[in-house]
């Protein structure tokens, strides 16, 4: 499996996880069980009333960021802020409060960096970070960190958010390189646990995860490390309910990079909105090329 196939797998994995999880977002595991049994089909609906195969802000913000990176051939905070501002003016199907506040701050001040805040440790920067991971693949880790924070701080300026988002980038990049799964656990996940004890990986199952980066990543890590293929990882994480579109998107990008395009069930790929699927495929390749990924 080559690098391009893994990169496309990561992008489509994100979109698939987003679309799959959106149906059960904000439901509890018990409510999901009563309504769906095991939720394993991309059917739309949910609290947003989506069409089958439609994605949410997780995927559309990533695509907006990726377009800005390809155009600039760099990850620039101001370009990212303008991209997010244009995205919000397009009336997205959903937008988080922290994301909205950060974009409004940019509109009012012209400053692409939101003020440092202990209250902004949400998962909104991590859910859209895939373009950074692809663009900086094969380059120095310090460059990835700077790029990650440039895009993140437009809306989420918080040490926990930074650490969690950078860990996701490292996991994606290791997956793109075809390493063993334990290398992800004893590499970036263990390093994250040491640097930020609040984000320490736990074996105890995280149910009904909130948008708090700690809850989100614990659910994602558990689903990824406790399963053996892309399909079971995604089914596991979205059936936990809570912020299921985002846990699905983040798990999907990590698992997509690790298992590759061939690991994603064809029925899910066929269920995706065709325009979104094509956009993800094109952008994954363009980001690798722009960053000189190898």
Buried (B, 14 or more C-beta within 10 A) or exposed (E): EEBBBBBBBBBBBBBBBBBBBBBBBBBBBEEBBEEBEEBBEBBBBBEBEBEBBBBBBBBBBBBBBBBBBBEBEBBBBBBBBBBBBEBBEEEBBBBBEBBBBBBBBBEEEEBBBBEEBEEBBBBBBBBBBBBBBBBBBEBEEEBBBBBBBBBBBBBBBBEBBBBBBBBBBBBBBBBBBBBEBEBBBEBBBBBBBEEBEBBBBEEEEBBBBBBBBBBBBBBBBBBBBEBEBBBBBBBBBBBBBBBBBBBBBBBBBBBBBBBBBEBBBEEBBEBBBEEBBEBBBBBBBBBBEBBEBE
